[in-house]
Amino acid sequence: MQVTVQIPDLIARGRSPDDVAVDVSRLAVLEAFRRGDISSGRAANLLGMRRISFLEFAAAHGVATMNYDTDDFARELADIAARRT
């Protein structure tokens, strides 16, 4: 899909239209990953980078790279405890 948007000069900071387009595309993929619409592997593929590079990119932008909550942690602790008995 091709989309045309107006980017204020202040945001573009004198960068080329191609550079701005790359940034917008990366951020769109990052947002799709953040929402859970795509996996990290799919996001990396779309951006032409290795998965670890995408995970580093996501983390650098404050996007959680793992969906691991306290309930998951509690289940793991229970599993570990059960194996010890």
TORLOTI-544535 format. One line per field, with one value per residue (C-alpha): x, y, z; residue in one letter; residue number from 0. Coordinates in steps of 0.5 Angstrom, whole numbers, plus 500, padded with zeros to 3 digits. Layout:
// residues N
X	X  ...
Y	Y  ...
Z	Z  ...
resn	A  ...
resi	NUM  ...
END
This chain:
// residues 85
X	500  503  500  502  503  505  511  512  519  521  519  523  529  532  532  531  524  527  530  523  519  524  523  515  515  519  515  509  511  513  506  503  508  506  499  500  498  505  510  517  520  514  516  524  522  518  524  529  533  535  530  535  536  528  528  533  530  523  527  530  523  520  516  516  519  516  509  511  507  507  502  507  512  508  506  514  515  510  513  520  517  513  519  523  518
Y	500  507  513  520  524  531  532  538  541  541  534  532  536  537  530  527  524  517  518  520  515  509  512  512  505  503  506  503  496  497  500  493  489  493  492  484  485  481  477  480  475  478  485  484  480  486  491  487  486  480  478  480  487  488  486  491  497  495  496  502  505  503  497  491  485  479  478  476  478  476  470  467  468  465  459  458  458  453  448  449  447  441  438  439  434
Z	500  498  503  502  508  510  515  518  516  524  524  518  520  513  512  505  503  503  510  513  509  512  519  518  515  521  526  523  523  530  532  529  533  539  538  537  530  527  531  532  526  521  523  522  515  513  515  512  518  523  529  534  531  531  538  539  535  539  546  544  542  549  546  550  546  551  553  560  566  573  572  567  572  578  573  572  579  581  575  578  585  583  579  586  589
resn	M  Q  V  T  V  Q  I  P  D  L  I  A  R  G  R  S  P  D  D  V  A  V  D  V  S  R  L  A  V  L  E  A  F  R  R  G  D  I  S  S  G  R  A  A  N  L  L  G  M  R  R  I  S  F  L  E  F  A  A  A  H  G  V  A  T  M  N  Y  D  T  D  D  F  A  R  E  L  A  D  I  A  A  R  R  T
resi	0  1  2  3  4  5  6  7  8  9  10  11  12  13  14  15  16  17  18  19  20  21  22  23  24  25  26  27  28  29  30  31  32  33  34  35  36  37  38  39  40  41  42  43  44  45  46  47  48  49  50  51  52  53  54  55  56  57  58  59  60  61  62  63  64  65  66  67  68  69  70  71  72  73  74  75  76  77  78  79  80  81  82  83  84
END
